[in-house]
Amino acid sequence: MRLTLLAILAAAASWGVLHAQRPFKEYRGIEYENFPLPEDWNKTTEWTRARLQVPGINRGFYSSINWTMDYPRSDRHLLQGIRRLTRIQTRSVEQVVDLDGQDDVFNWPSMYAVEVGHWSLPGNQAAQLREFLLRGGFLMVDDFHGTQEWEVFLEGIKKVFPGREIVDIENSDSIFHTIFDLDQRFQVPGAQYLRSGRTYEKDGFEPHWRAIYDDKGRVMVAICHNMDLGDAWEWSDDPRYDEKFAGLAYRVAVNYWIYDLTH
């Protein structure tokens, strides 16, 4: 773990030296308003995970904020878990970033995006996301289900990387073994499971762990299709939500973020 921590510190430093980071800011969410701020919200730490703000396919208020699904409860539960399960010094609040053509996005090497089955990436945003990823950034996408949402996601990500293949991640890939060995993975359901008892949504019966790699074999985009890890983090403190789902969601997150900071 000492070597891992040194690598994390070096990676974080290399991303943050060129430009000042924007201050933390809260946004109106679909599910939560006036969510309590943790005491360390304005603390300077080594790392935090960014949430990508991205436009939706439909016009109107909902499509403008669908990137906030589960926000900020999911984010803050996750960051508490990262602090407990690793030696990463992280604050308890997320950072919202957008692809606005400015340099701030390059200060936050680990990004997470939800509802990508409903996103709509303009060409200029796709170009900046491509630059971010090719510079060494990492994007995890989550919480989209079934064939139709896959096609919407595919339309957007092909603007980013029209020539790169999306592939299933092999069990032997180091992203599944950075901290925890995750050979035994299963579908992580959203909160609808509490009502329906189903782990799937729409026709998304099988979970898919996929990726886009760079030319050196590094995962740039980690794709969690037909699952909802964000809900698992969000509801991890609710006894009705099965611990086996929450536990896997946290282990995946730890592996993915440590992978990003060491590869």
PyMOL commands that set and color helices and strands:
alter all, ss='L'
color gray80, all
select helices_A, chain A and resi 2-16+61-68+73-85+104-107+123-134+146-160+174-176+193-196+229-234+243-262
alter helices_A, ss='H'
color red, helices_A
select strands_A, chain A and resi 50-53+95-98+110-114+138-142+167-168+208-213+219-225
alter strands_A, ss='S'
color yellow, strands_A
deselect
rebuild
show_as cartoon
